[in-house]
Amino acid sequence: MSRLLHRGTLPPVPAAELTARSADGARIHVELHGPEDAPAVVLAHGWTCNTRFWDAQIRDLVADHRVIAYDQRGHGLSPEPGPGGYSTNALADDLEAVLAATLAPGRKAVVAGHSMGGMTVMAAASRPGLREHAAAVLLCSTGSARLTAEALVLPLRAGVLRTRLTTAVLGAKAPLGPVNPVSRKILKYATMGRGSAPDRVDACARIVHACPRRARVGWGHVLAELDLVAGVRALRVPTAVIAGTDDRLTPPVLARAIADALPVGLGLTELTGMGHMTPVEAPEAVSAKIRELVTRYVATGASATAEKEDVA
């Protein structure tokens, strides 16, 4: 798969790559970018994506941040999961493993999650690892429950039929096939705003189509049954929320529910005309919010504790 996110622009080469070992033995691929002693940011991507989804943020932050990005189990360079399989508990285990493998004890970071990455943070809200390392959190284009009931991908009236059909779509086993004009059009309709630039649509399509079918289907079943409301209430660190007003997969009503329930909420930013893929569709806004959280909540410069880069 091409490492291009925006046409003609390559992401920075990672300063290091390592493998974190999750609780069930699953191997999680991790990339580390930027100065070792700079303020730390941890990026968790969403369903059917990989670390390349964050290329715009990595390029923007790499000069003065330590950027840690990882592939969720079954995605990118993280292979099929171990006995823990596909579950929100496994997502939390994996995030804890990444934090332990990349941040020294007590070192704080801003943890940003998009879509299923945001769900990962909510699932880990009560975990000691997150509470030790998260200074602040950014939740992008995500939901804590009722995904199939609220999703607007299918142009049907809300109700039992739409919910059932949306559940079937999430768990569909049919291969996505090659990226072509038709598949790009479908992906844009389902996940991006109407004004999304063609190169950004193409980048998202190539990332999504590269996701292994087993992972797509396995995580699709988890999303269909998602209930992380308790995780939102347990997320006791400063947390900002971003949503696109035209998001069909996780509509703004889900973001508003999260923002209203957060114990230490920093408000909801709704990006007009943006769809579900906000870090790609509105990279400047997402990067700016991450920078804002780092400035407010993370220690800077040489005072930061040195990172560990040991392979678990």
C-alpha positions in Angstrom: 0.0 0.0 0.0 1.2 3.5 -0.8 2.5 5.6 2.1 1.1 8.7 0.5 -1.6 10.5 2.3 -1.8 13.7 0.3 -0.6 13.6 -3.3 3.1 14.0 -3.6 3.8 14.1 0.1 5.5 11.4 2.1 5.1 11.0 5.9 8.3 11.3 7.9 10.3 8.2 8.5 9.8 6.9 12.0 12.6 7.5 14.5 12.0 4.0 15.7 9.6 1.1 15.3 8.8 -1.5 18.0 6.4 -4.2 18.9 4.3 -4.0 22.0 2.9 -7.2 23.5 -0.7 -7.0 24.6 -2.1 -9.0 27.5 -3.1 -12.0 25.3 0.3 -12.0 23.5 -1.0 -10.1 20.4 1.8 -8.1 18.7 1.0 -4.4 18.2 3.1 -2.5 15.7 4.2 1.0 17.0 5.9 3.9 15.3 7.8 6.7 17.1 8.4 10.0 15.4 10.1 13.2 16.5 12.5 14.2 19.3 12.7 11.7 22.2 12.4 14.4 24.9 9.6 16.4 23.3 6.0 16.4 24.6 4.3 13.1 23.8 1.2 12.5 21.7 -0.3 9.0 21.2 -2.5 8.4 18.2 -5.0 5.5 17.9 -6.7 5.1 14.5 -10.1 3.9 13.7 -11.9 0.9 12.1 -10.3 -0.3 8.8 -7.5 2.2 9.0 -3.8 2.2 10.0 -1.0 4.5 11.2 -1.0 6.2 7.7 -4.4 7.7 8.6 -2.5 10.1 10.9 0.2 11.2 8.3 -1.0 14.9 8.3 -0.9 15.1 12.1 2.5 13.4 12.2 4.0 15.8 9.7 2.6 18.8 11.5 3.7 17.7 15.0 7.0 15.8 14.4 9.3 18.8 14.7 8.5 19.5 18.3 6.5 16.5 19.6 7.2 12.8 20.3 4.5 11.3 18.2 3.5 7.7 18.9 1.2 6.0 16.5 0.2 2.3 16.4 -1.8 -0.2 14.3 -4.8 -1.6 16.0 -4.8 -5.4 16.2 -5.5 -6.9 12.8 -4.8 -3.6 11.0 -1.7 -2.4 9.2 1.4 -4.2 10.5 -0.3 -5.6 13.6 -1.1 -9.2 12.7 -4.2 -11.2 13.6 -5.0 -11.0 17.3 -4.2 -13.6 19.9 -6.7 -15.4 22.2 -8.3 -12.0 23.2 -9.7 -11.7 19.7 -11.9 -8.7 18.9 -13.4 -6.9 21.8 -13.4 -3.5 23.5 -11.4 -5.2 26.4 -8.7 -6.2 23.9 -8.6 -2.6 22.6 -8.0 -1.4 26.1 -5.3 -4.0 26.6 -3.5 -3.0 23.4 -3.5 0.7 24.3 -2.1 -0.1 27.8 0.6 -2.2 26.1 1.6 0.7 23.8 1.7 3.2 26.6 3.9 0.9 28.7 6.2 0.2 25.8 6.7 3.8 24.8 6.4 6.0 27.9 8.5 5.8 31.0 6.6 5.5 34.3 4.7 8.7 35.1 5.4 10.3 31.7 2.3 12.1 30.5 0.9 12.4 26.9 -2.1 13.6 25.0 -3.9 10.6 23.8 -6.0 11.1 20.6 -8.3 8.6 19.1 -10.4 8.6 15.9 -13.6 6.6 15.6 -12.7 3.1 17.0 -9.5 4.7 18.4 -11.7 7.0 20.5 -13.7 3.9 21.6 -10.3 2.4 22.6 -9.7 5.3 24.9 -13.2 5.1 26.4 -12.7 1.3 26.9 -9.4 2.0 28.7 -10.8 4.8 30.9 -10.6 2.9 34.1 -7.2 1.2 33.3 -4.2 2.1 35.4 -2.1 2.5 32.3 -4.3 5.2 30.9 -4.7 7.0 34.2 -0.9 7.0 34.6 0.0 8.4 31.2 -3.0 10.4 29.8 -2.7 14.1 30.6 -5.6 14.9 28.2 -7.6 13.1 25.6 -9.0 14.1 22.2 -11.9 12.1 20.8 -12.5 12.5 17.1 -15.6 11.4 15.2 -16.6 8.6 17.6 -19.5 7.3 19.7 -20.0 5.3 22.9 -23.2 3.4 22.0 -26.1 3.2 19.6 -23.9 3.3 16.5 -26.2 1.2 14.4 -29.3 3.0 15.6 -27.9 6.5 14.9 -25.8 5.9 11.7 -27.1 7.7 8.6 -25.2 5.7 6.0 -28.4 4.1 4.8 -31.0 6.6 3.5 -33.9 5.2 5.5 -36.1 6.4 8.3 -34.8 5.7 11.8 -36.1 2.5 13.2 -35.7 -1.3 13.5 -35.2 -1.9 9.7 -32.4 0.7 9.4 -30.7 -0.6 12.5 -30.8 -4.2 11.3 -29.5 -3.3 7.8 -26.7 -1.1 9.3 -25.7 -4.0 11.5 -25.5 -6.2 8.5 -23.3 -3.7 6.6 -20.9 -3.4 9.5 -20.5 -7.2 9.5 -20.5 -7.8 5.8 -18.0 -10.4 4.6 -17.9 -9.3 1.0 -14.4 -8.2 -0.1 -14.0 -4.5 -0.8 -12.1 -5.1 -4.0 -9.7 -2.7 -5.8 -9.8 1.1 -5.4 -11.6 2.5 -8.5 -13.9 5.4 -9.3 -17.0 3.5 -8.0 -15.4 2.5 -4.7 -14.1 6.0 -4.1 -17.5 7.4 -4.7 -19.1 4.9 -2.2 -16.4 5.6 0.4 -16.8 9.3 0.1 -20.6 9.1 0.5 -20.3 6.9 3.6 -17.4 8.5 5.4 -16.5 12.0 4.1 -18.0 15.4 3.5 -19.3 16.4 0.0 -16.5 18.9 -0.4 -13.6 16.5 0.3 -10.7 16.9 -2.1 -10.2 14.0 -4.5 -6.7 13.2 -3.3 -8.0 12.9 0.3 -10.8 10.6 -0.8 -8.3 8.5 -2.7 -5.9 8.3 0.3 -8.7 7.2 2.6 -10.0 4.7 0.1 -6.5 3.1 -0.2 -6.1 2.9 3.5 -9.6 1.4 4.1 -9.3 -1.1 1.2 -5.9 -2.3 2.5 -7.6 -3.5 5.8 -7.7 -7.3 6.0 -11.3 -8.6 5.6 -11.1 -10.7 8.8 -10.3 -7.6 10.9 -12.9 -5.5 9.1 -15.6 -8.1 9.8 -14.4 -8.9 13.3 -14.3 -5.3 14.5 -17.6 -4.6 12.6 -19.4 -7.0 14.9 -17.9 -5.3 18.0 -19.0 -1.9 16.8 -22.5 -3.1 16.2 -22.9 -4.1 19.8 -20.9 -1.2 21.3 -21.7 0.1 24.8 -19.0 2.3 26.4 -21.3 4.7 28.2 -19.7 3.7 31.5 -16.3 4.3 30.0 -17.2 7.9 29.1 -18.2 8.5 32.7 -14.9 7.0 33.9 -12.7 9.1 31.7 -11.5 11.5 34.4 -9.0 13.5 32.4 -9.5 16.7 30.5 -11.2 15.5 27.2 -12.0 17.4 24.1 -14.4 16.1 21.4 -14.4 16.8 17.6 -17.1 15.9 15.2 -18.0 16.6 11.6 -21.5 18.0 11.0 -21.9 15.7 8.0 -20.6 12.5 9.6 -22.9 9.6 8.6 -21.1 6.9 10.5 -21.0 8.5 13.9 -23.3 11.5 13.6 -22.9 14.5 15.8 -25.7 13.4 18.1 -23.2 10.7 19.4 -20.5 13.3 20.0 -22.9 15.5 21.9 -23.9 12.6 24.1 -20.2 12.0 24.9 -19.5 15.7 25.5 -22.4 16.0 27.9 -21.4 12.9 29.9 -17.7 13.6 30.3 -16.5 14.3 33.9 -13.9 16.8 32.8 -15.2 17.8 29.4 -13.5 20.6 27.4 -16.3 21.0 24.9 -17.3 19.8 21.5 -16.0 21.3 18.3 -18.3 20.6 15.3 -16.6 21.0 12.0 -19.0 22.3 9.4 -19.3 20.2 6.2 -16.8 17.5 7.4 -17.7 13.8 7.4 -16.3 11.0 9.5 -12.7 11.2 8.5 -11.9 14.4 10.3 -8.1 14.0 10.8 -7.8 13.7 7.0 -10.6 16.0 5.9 -9.7 18.8 8.4 -6.1 18.0 9.4 -5.3 21.6 10.5 -8.2 21.7 12.9 -7.3 18.3 14.5 -3.6 19.1 14.7 -4.4 22.5 16.3 -6.6 20.8 18.9 -3.8 18.4 19.7 -1.3 21.2 20.1 -3.7 23.1 22.3 -4.1 20.1 24.6 -0.3 19.6 24.7 0.3 23.2 25.6 -2.2 23.2 28.4 -1.6 19.8 30.0 1.8 18.2 29.1 5.2 19.1 30.5 7.6 20.3 27.8 11.3 20.1 26.9 14.0 18.5 28.9 11.9 18.1 31.9 10.1 15.2 30.2 11.1 11.8 31.4 13.0 9.7 28.8 11.0 7.2 26.9 11.5 3.5 26.8 11.9 1.9 23.4 12.2 -1.7 24.5 10.5 -4.4 22.5 8.0 -6.0 24.8 
